[in-house]
Amino acid sequence: MKTVSICFVCLGNICRSPTAEGVMRQLVGEAKLAERILVDSAGTGDWHIGEPPDERAQQAAARRGFDLAALRGRQIAAADFERFDLLIAMDDKNVAGLRQVCPPAQRDKIRLLMEFVPESDSRWGGAREVADPYFGGAEGFEQVLDQCEAACRGLIAALRPQLLA
């Protein structure tokens, strides 16, 4: 049975990447692919190791039925490039951070989350990045959820053929 392991990555691992992890876990479960798609998240920085996701992220996610409470911040490690098939960054700054610690032979595993939004979803107008909501208001956390839901659905659709081959 083929499996794919994915690590979502943002700066501190308390807003965007745990939101993407929570959304993806639920969507993978709904798609009956939980045994085939393994999901985690991490940050490029070390400021929030061991901390739960930002309370605003948890509240916004809970309103949509996503549970982030059990997740804890951790920092990306060199071993993650062996452990995961895909390391999916929230923005270009996170891609640069990943490339700094990534063995050269593993660089093709690094992708941007918004690459997976289907072209038919025109809401995002070709947006490349998931904007960091940390210093903004509640609407930023809602936008992160919107982007994560669209991109994670697209990611599952992209992975499905190789998992079922």
N, C-alpha and C positions, 0 to 999 in steps of 0.2 A: 504494500500500500504506500503510495507516494504521499509525502508530507512536505509542507512548506513552513518555515519558521520566519517570523517577521518581528522586527523591533522598530517601533516608532520612536523618533528622536526629536526633542526640542532642546531649548537651552537649559532649563532647570528641572524638567520632568515633573512639573506640578500643574501645568495648565493644558497645553496643546497635546503633548504626547500621551499623557494618561487618558485624556478625552478620546483620542484616536484609538487607544488600546481598548477602552471600555466599549466604544461604539463597535469596533471590529469584533470583539469577543461576542457581543450580542448578535450581530449580523451573521457571524460564522455559525453560531448556535442555531439561529433560525434557518440557515441554509443547510443544516445537518452536515456541516463540515468540521465540527470541533475536533474530531480525531485526526484531521488532515491539515488544518491550519493552526499553527501554534503562534501565540501573540504575546508580546511583552513591550515594554517601553523603557526609555532611559533618557538622560540629559547629557549634554556635552560638558556642562558645568557641575561643580560639586557642592553648590550652596544648599541644596534641599535633600541630601541623602537621608533616607529613612522617614521623610515627612510624607503625610498624606497629600493628595492633590489639593490645590487651592479651594477654599470653601465655596467661592463663587462658581468654580468649575463643577464642583460636586452638586451644588444646588441646581444649576442649569441642566446638568445631565440627568439628575433625578426627576426633574419636571418632564423629561422625555422618556423616562423609564430605564435610563442607564445608571448602573451602580458603580461608582468609582471608589467607594469608601475603603475597600480592602487594599487598594494599590498604594505603593510606597515609592518615593523617589529614589533613583539610583543613578550613578554615573556610568556612561558607556566605558567599556574596557576593551583592550586589544583582543581578548578572547571572544568577544561578541562577534567579531568578523568571521570567526570559524563556526560559531554556534548558530548564526542566523543566515538564512538564504537572502533576505532583503533587509536593509537598514533604510527606513523611509523617514526622511527629514521633513520638517515643517517649513523650513525656509533655506535660502542660500547660505546664510551665516552658519546654520547647522550642518549643511553639506560641507562647508569649508572646515568646520570643527571635526567632522568625521574623517575627512581626508587627511587631517593632521595625524590621526592615530591609526589609520587604516594601512595594513600592508598593501603595497602596490598591486599585488595580484588579486586583491579582493575589491578594488574600487568599483567594479561593475555592479556590485551589490547595492550601492548607494543610489537612492532615487528620491525625488520630491513627491510628497503625498498628492499634490494637486495634479500631477501627471495622470492620475488614474480617474479623474472626473471625466465621465463620458462627454464626447463632443456634443451630444444632443442636449446636455444640461448647460444652457447658455447663460444661466444666472451669474456665473463667475467670470464671464468675458475673458477667458484665457488667463486668469490669475495664476501666477506661479507659486505663490506662497500662502500659507495659513498665517494670518497676522497674529502677533503676540497680544493677547488681551490683558496681560498682567497689570499694566498701568492705566487701563481704561475702565469703562463702566460695564454694566451687565450685558449691554448689547454686543460687546466684543465676544463674550463667552457663547452667546447664542449664534453668532456668525461662525465661530470655531466649530460648534456642533453641526451647523448646516454644511460647512465644508467637509468635515469628517464623515458625515453620513453619505454625502454624494461621492466622495473619493473612495470610501471603504466599500460601497456598493460596486463601484467601478473596479476596484482592486479584486474583489471576489469574482466578478465576471471575467477579469483577465486571468485569474488563477485557475478557474474551474476547468478549462480544457486540459491543462497539463495534469491536474489532479485526477481527472477521470479518464485519462489516456491509457 
